Amino acid sequence: MMRSHWPGMSQIGAFKEICYLTRLPRLVSLSFTDPHWGDCPVAGLCNYQTYVMFNLPNLRTLDTLPLPEETKQLAEATFMKKKMYYNMRIKTLKRNTSNAIRKANQGRAAKVGSA
C-alpha cells in the first residue's frame, strides 16, 4: 500500500525499471530528484518525466511538483507521438537494411557471374 516513494537514493537507471512501479496502483507521489539525496540516474534521461507520467497515471506529484490533469494529458499525447515516430523509424531502418542487403547480393551475383 505504498503511496509515496523517493527513489533518489535508488539506482533506477532505465525506463524499463520504471515499469516495475506500475505494480503499485496506489502510488500517488514519486520523486527522482531530491536536494538532500541527489538525483536518481533515471532523472538524467531525456523525457523521463513524460515516460513516468504516461506509465503511472495515478501520480499526483512528480519530483515534488503537482501534476495537473492537463499536464498528464499532454504527457500521454507526447508519449504516443514519440512512440509512433520511433516505430516509423524502425520500419524505415529495416526497409533500408533489407534494400541494402538485396543490392549487395545482386552486386555479388553480378560480379561472380562476370568472373
DRENMIZA-558745 format. One line per field, with one value per atom (N, C-alpha, C, CB): residue in three letters; atom name; x, y, z. Coordinates in steps of 0.1 Angstrom, whole numbers, plus 5000, padded with zeros to 4 digits. Glycine has a CB too. Layout:
<rs>
type = ALA,...
atom = CA,...
X = X,...
Y = Y,...
Z = Z,...
</rs>
This chain:
<rs>
type = MET,MET,MET,MET,MET,MET,MET,MET,ARG,ARG,ARG,ARG,SER,SER,SER,SER,HIS,HIS,HIS,HIS,TRP,TRP,TRP,TRP,PRO,PRO,PRO,PRO,GLY,GLY,GLY,GLY,MET,MET,MET,MET,SER,SER,SER,SER,GLN,GLN,GLN,GLN,ILE,ILE,ILE,ILE,GLY,GLY,GLY,GLY,ALA,ALA,ALA,ALA,PHE,PHE,PHE,PHE,LYS,LYS,LYS,LYS,GLU,GLU,GLU,GLU,ILE,ILE,ILE,ILE,CYS,CYS,CYS,CYS,TYR,TYR,TYR,TYR,LEU,LEU,LEU,LEU,THR,THR,THR,THR,ARG,ARG,ARG,ARG,LEU,LEU,LEU,LEU,PRO,PRO,PRO,PRO,ARG,ARG,ARG,ARG,LEU,LEU,LEU,LEU,VAL,VAL,VAL,VAL,SER,SER,SER,SER,LEU,LEU,LEU,LEU,SER,SER,SER,SER,PHE,PHE,PHE,PHE,THR,THR,THR,THR,ASP,ASP,ASP,ASP,PRO,PRO,PRO,PRO,HIS,HIS,HIS,HIS,TRP,TRP,TRP,TRP,GLY,GLY,GLY,GLY,ASP,ASP,ASP,ASP,CYS,CYS,CYS,CYS,PRO,PRO,PRO,PRO,VAL,VAL,VAL,VAL,ALA,ALA,ALA,ALA,GLY,GLY,GLY,GLY,LEU,LEU,LEU,LEU,CYS,CYS,CYS,CYS,ASN,ASN,ASN,ASN,TYR,TYR,TYR,TYR,GLN,GLN,GLN,GLN,THR,THR,THR,THR,TYR,TYR,TYR,TYR,VAL,VAL,VAL,VAL,MET,MET,MET,MET,PHE,PHE,PHE,PHE,ASN,ASN,ASN,ASN,LEU,LEU,LEU,LEU,PRO,PRO,PRO,PRO,ASN,ASN,ASN,ASN,LEU,LEU,LEU,LEU,ARG,ARG,ARG,ARG,THR,THR,THR,THR,LEU,LEU,LEU,LEU,ASP,ASP,ASP,ASP,THR,THR,THR,THR,LEU,LEU,LEU,LEU,PRO,PRO,PRO,PRO,LEU,LEU,LEU,LEU,PRO,PRO,PRO,PRO,GLU,GLU,GLU,GLU,GLU,GLU,GLU,GLU,THR,THR,THR,THR,LYS,LYS,LYS,LYS,GLN,GLN,GLN,GLN,LEU,LEU,LEU,LEU,ALA,ALA,ALA,ALA,GLU,GLU,GLU,GLU,ALA,ALA,ALA,ALA,THR,THR,THR,THR,PHE,PHE,PHE,PHE,MET,MET,MET,MET,LYS,LYS,LYS,LYS,LYS,LYS,LYS,LYS,LYS,LYS,LYS,LYS,MET,MET,MET,MET,TYR,TYR,TYR,TYR,TYR,TYR,TYR,TYR,ASN,ASN,ASN,ASN,MET,MET,MET,MET,ARG,ARG,ARG,ARG,ILE,ILE,ILE,ILE,LYS,LYS,LYS,LYS,THR,THR,THR,THR,LEU,LEU,LEU,LEU,LYS,LYS,LYS,LYS,ARG,ARG,ARG,ARG,ASN,ASN,ASN,ASN,THR,THR,THR,THR,SER,SER,SER,SER,ASN,ASN,ASN,ASN,ALA,ALA,ALA,ALA,ILE,ILE,ILE,ILE,ARG,ARG,ARG,ARG,LYS,LYS,LYS,LYS,ALA,ALA,ALA,ALA,ASN,ASN,ASN,ASN,GLN,GLN,GLN,GLN,GLY,GLY,GLY,GLY,ARG,ARG,ARG,ARG,ALA,ALA,ALA,ALA,ALA,ALA,ALA,ALA,LYS,LYS,LYS,LYS,VAL,VAL,VAL,VAL,GLY,GLY,GLY,GLY,SER,SER,SER,SER,ALA,ALA,ALA,ALA
atom = N,CA,C,CB,N,CA,C,CB,N,CA,C,CB,N,CA,C,CB,N,CA,C,CB,N,CA,C,CB,N,CA,C,CB,N,CA,C,CB,N,CA,C,CB,N,CA,C,CB,N,CA,C,CB,N,CA,C,CB,N,CA,C,CB,N,CA,C,CB,N,CA,C,CB,N,CA,C,CB,N,CA,C,CB,N,CA,C,CB,N,CA,C,CB,N,CA,C,CB,N,CA,C,CB,N,CA,C,CB,N,CA,C,CB,N,CA,C,CB,N,CA,C,CB,N,CA,C,CB,N,CA,C,CB,N,CA,C,CB,N,CA,C,CB,N,CA,C,CB,N,CA,C,CB,N,CA,C,CB,N,CA,C,CB,N,CA,C,CB,N,CA,C,CB,N,CA,C,CB,N,CA,C,CB,N,CA,C,CB,N,CA,C,CB,N,CA,C,CB,N,CA,C,CB,N,CA,C,CB,N,CA,C,CB,N,CA,C,CB,N,CA,C,CB,N,CA,C,CB,N,CA,C,CB,N,CA,C,CB,N,CA,C,CB,N,CA,C,CB,N,CA,C,CB,N,CA,C,CB,N,CA,C,CB,N,CA,C,CB,N,CA,C,CB,N,CA,C,CB,N,CA,C,CB,N,CA,C,CB,N,CA,C,CB,N,CA,C,CB,N,CA,C,CB,N,CA,C,CB,N,CA,C,CB,N,CA,C,CB,N,CA,C,CB,N,CA,C,CB,N,CA,C,CB,N,CA,C,CB,N,CA,C,CB,N,CA,C,CB,N,CA,C,CB,N,CA,C,CB,N,CA,C,CB,N,CA,C,CB,N,CA,C,CB,N,CA,C,CB,N,CA,C,CB,N,CA,C,CB,N,CA,C,CB,N,CA,C,CB,N,CA,C,CB,N,CA,C,CB,N,CA,C,CB,N,CA,C,CB,N,CA,C,CB,N,CA,C,CB,N,CA,C,CB,N,CA,C,CB,N,CA,C,CB,N,CA,C,CB,N,CA,C,CB,N,CA,C,CB,N,CA,C,CB,N,CA,C,CB,N,CA,C,CB,N,CA,C,CB,N,CA,C,CB,N,CA,C,CB,N,CA,C,CB,N,CA,C,CB,N,CA,C,CB,N,CA,C,CB,N,CA,C,CB,N,CA,C,CB,N,CA,C,CB,N,CA,C,CB,N,CA,C,CB,N,CA,C,CB,N,CA,C,CB,N,CA,C,CB,N,CA,C,CB,N,CA,C,CB,N,CA,C,CB,N,CA,C,CB,N,CA,C,CB
X = 5008,5000,5009,4991,5019,5028,5021,5041,5021,5015,5026,5006,5038,5048,5061,5049,5070,5083,5093,5083,5104,5115,5127,5118,5128,5139,5152,5135,5154,5166,5179,5166,5178,5190,5191,5189,5180,5180,5188,5166,5190,5198,5190,5209,5177,5168,5175,5154,5179,5186,5181,5200,5170,5165,5150,5169,5144,5130,5122,5126,5128,5121,5120,5129,5129,5128,5116,5141,5112,5101,5088,5099,5087,5075,5072,5077,5083,5080,5072,5093,5072,5064,5049,5069,5046,5032,5024,5030,5032,5026,5021,5036,5023,5019,5008,5031,4996,4985,4981,4973,4985,4981,4993,4978,5003,5014,5009,5026,5010,5005,5016,4993,5027,5037,5051,5037,5059,5071,5082,5070,5094,5104,5117,5106,5122,5135,5146,5134,5143,5152,5150,5152,5161,5159,5172,5158,5170,5181,5190,5176,5185,5192,5199,5184,5192,5198,5204,5187,5201,5206,5196,5219,5201,5192,5194,5195,5183,5183,5189,5169,5196,5202,5191,5209,5179,5169,5165,5157,5168,5164,5173,5166,5184,5193,5189,5207,5179,5175,5165,5168,5166,5157,5142,5161,5133,5119,5115,5115,5123,5119,5106,5130,5103,5090,5078,5091,5080,5069,5066,5072,5077,5076,5069,5090,5073,5068,5053,5075,5049,5035,5026,5034,5032,5024,5022,5031,5032,5031,5026,5045,5025,5020,5009,5031,4998,4987,4981,4976,4983,4977,4985,4975,4997,5005,4999,5019,5000,4995,5007,4987,5019,5031,5042,5034,5051,5063,5075,5062,5085,5096,5092,5104,5083,5077,5068,5088,5065,5057,5043,5063,5032,5019,5017,5008,5009,5006,4992,5010,4989,4975,4971,4974,4958,4953,4958,4938,4959,4963,4977,4962,4986,5000,5000,5008,4992,4992,4987,4983,4977,4972,4982,4959,4989,5000,5011,5006,5015,5025,5020,5028,5008,5002,5003,4988,4999,4999,5014,4992,5022,5037,5042,5045,5039,5044,5039,5040,5027,5021,5027,5006,5030,5036,5050,5036,5058,5071,5071,5078,5062,5061,5059,5050,5049,5046,5059,5034,5065,5077,5088,5083,5091,5102,5098,5106,5085,5081,5083,5066,5080,5082,5097,5076,5105,5120,5125,5127,5120,5124,5120,5117,5108,5103,5112,5089,5115,5124,5137,5125,5143,5157,5156,5162,5146,5145,5144,5133,5136,5134,5147,5123,5154,5167,5177,5172,5178,5187,5184,5187,5171,5167,5171,5152,5169,5173,5188,5167,5195,5210,5215,5217,5209,5213,5210,5207,5198,5194,5203,5179,5207,5216,5230,5216,5234,5247,5247,5251,5237,5236,5235,5223,5228,5228,5241,5217,5248,5262,5271,5267,5270,5279,5276,5277,5263,5259,5264,5244,5263,5268,5283,5264,5290,5305,5309,5311,5302,5305,5302,5298,5291,5286,5296,5272,5302,5311,5325,5311,5328,5342,5344,5345
Y = 4988,5000,5013,5000,5013,5024,5036,5020,5048,5059,5069,5066,5069,5078,5071,5090,5075,5069,5080,5057,5080,5089,5081,5099,5076,5068,5075,5059,5087,5095,5087,5108,5079,5070,5058,5067,5054,5042,5043,5037,5032,5031,5029,5021,5033,5032,5040,5036,5033,5040,5038,5036,5030,5027,5028,5013,5032,5033,5020,5037,5009,4996,4993,4985,4999,4997,5005,5001,5016,5024,5016,5037,5007,4998,4990,4990,4986,4978,4986,4974,4999,5007,5007,5022,5002,5001,4991,4997,4983,4973,4979,4962,4992,4999,5009,5007,5004,5012,5024,5004,5024,5035,5045,5029,5043,5053,5066,5047,5077,5089,5100,5094,5097,5107,5100,5115,5106,5100,5111,5091,5108,5118,5112,5127,5115,5110,5120,5106,5132,5143,5147,5154,5149,5153,5161,5141,5173,5181,5175,5195,5167,5161,5148,5158,5139,5126,5126,5116,5137,5137,5132,5130,5131,5126,5111,5133,5104,5091,5091,5084,5080,5081,5083,5068,5078,5079,5094,5071,5102,5116,5123,5123,5117,5123,5119,5118,5110,5106,5116,5092,5118,5127,5122,5129,5131,5127,5117,5122,5116,5107,5111,5106,5124,5128,5124,5143,5126,5122,5107,5126,5099,5084,5080,5078,5087,5083,5087,5091,5099,5103,5094,5117,5089,5080,5067,5078,5061,5048,5047,5042,5059,5059,5070,5062,5067,5078,5082,5073,5074,5078,5088,5066,5091,5101,5114,5102,5120,5134,5144,5135,5139,5147,5139,5152,5146,5140,5150,5137,5145,5154,5166,5158,5164,5174,5184,5181,5183,5192,5186,5196,5193,5188,5185,5198,5175,5171,5174,5157,5186,5188,5178,5203,5176,5167,5171,5166,5184,5188,5184,5204,5184,5180,5165,5183,5157,5143,5140,5136,5147,5145,5149,5154,5160,5164,5154,5178,5148,5138,5125,5134,5122,5110,5112,5107,5124,5127,5127,5141,5133,5134,5120,5142,5111,5098,5090,5090,5091,5084,5089,5086,5102,5107,5102,5123,5102,5097,5082,5099,5075,5060,5058,5054,5065,5064,5068,5073,5078,5083,5072,5096,5067,5057,5044,5055,5040,5028,5030,5025,5042,5045,5045,5059,5050,5050,5036,5058,5027,5013,5006,5005,5009,5003,5008,5006,5021,5027,5020,5042,5019,5013,4998,5013,4991,4977,4976,4970,4985,4985,4989,4995,4999,5003,4993,5016,4986,4975,4963,4969,4960,4950,4953,4947,4966,4970,4970,4985,4974,4974,4959,4980,4950,4936,4930,4928,4934,4929,4934,4933,4947,4953,4947,4968,4944,4938,4924,4938,4917,4903,4903,4896,4913,4915,4918,4926,4927,4931,4919,4943,4911,4900,4890,4893,4888,4878,4883,4876,4896,4901,4900,4916,4902,4901,4886,4906,4877,4863,4858,4854,4863,4859,4864,4865,4876,4881,4876,4896,4869,4864,4851,4862
Z = 5000,5000,5000,5012,4992,4991,4984,4983,4990,4984,4979,4994,4986,4982,4981,4992,4972,4971,4966,4961,4973,4969,4966,4980,4953,4950,4946,4938,4952,4949,4952,4957,4963,4966,4958,4981,4951,4944,4931,4940,4925,4912,4900,4914,4900,4889,4878,4891,4867,4857,4843,4857,4841,4828,4828,4823,4817,4816,4819,4802,4815,4818,4833,4811,4841,4855,4861,4862,4855,4860,4859,4851,4849,4847,4859,4834,4867,4879,4889,4885,4888,4897,4894,4897,4882,4879,4887,4864,4894,4903,4916,4907,4918,4929,4926,4936,4924,4919,4928,4917,4941,4950,4951,4964,4943,4943,4937,4936,4945,4940,4941,4949,4947,4948,4946,4962,4937,4933,4930,4921,4935,4933,4929,4945,4917,4913,4915,4898,4919,4922,4936,4912,4944,4958,4962,4967,4967,4971,4982,4975,4990,5001,4996,5013,4989,4985,4971,4985,4963,4949,4940,4949,4927,4917,4914,4904,4911,4907,4893,4908,4888,4875,4864,4872,4866,4855,4853,4859,4863,4861,4851,4875,4848,4837,4823,4840,4822,4808,4802,4809,4790,4783,4784,4768,4786,4786,4797,4773,4808,4818,4825,4829,4826,4833,4824,4835,4811,4802,4803,4787,4803,4804,4817,4803,4828,4841,4842,4852,4837,4837,4829,4833,4817,4809,4816,4795,4822,4827,4841,4828,4848,4862,4862,4872,4856,4855,4869,4846,4879,4892,4900,4900,4895,4902,4903,4895,4915,4917,4918,4930,4922,4922,4917,4937,4910,4904,4907,4889,4913,4917,4925,4905,4934,4944,4937,4951,4924,4917,4915,4903,4917,4914,4899,4919,4896,4882,4879,4880,4873,4869,4857,4864,4856,4846,4832,4846,4829,4816,4813,4815,4823,4822,4818,4834,4825,4823,4808,4833,4804,4790,4780,4788,4782,4773,4773,4777,4784,4785,4777,4800,4779,4771,4756,4776,4752,4738,4732,4735,4740,4736,4735,4746,4745,4745,4733,4758,4730,4718,4705,4718,4704,4692,4690,4692,4701,4701,4698,4714,4703,4701,4686,4709,4680,4666,4657,4662,4661,4654,4654,4660,4666,4666,4660,4681,4660,4653,4638,4656,4633,4619,4615,4616,4624,4622,4621,4633,4630,4630,4617,4642,4612,4599,4588,4597,4588,4577,4578,4579,4589,4590,4586,4605,4589,4585,4569,4591,4564,4549,4542,4545,4548,4542,4543,4548,4554,4556,4546,4570,4545,4535,4521,4536,4517,4504,4502,4501,4512,4511,4509,4523,4517,4516,4502,4527,4497,4484,4473,4481,4474,4464,4465,4465,4477,4479,4473,4494,4475,4470,4454,4475,4449,4434,4429,4430,4436,4431,4432,4440,4442,4444,4433,4457,4430,4419,4406,4419,4403,4390,4389,4389,4400,4400,4398,4413,4405,4403,4389,4414,4384,4370,4360,4368,4362,4351,4353,4352,4363,4365,4359,4380
</rs>
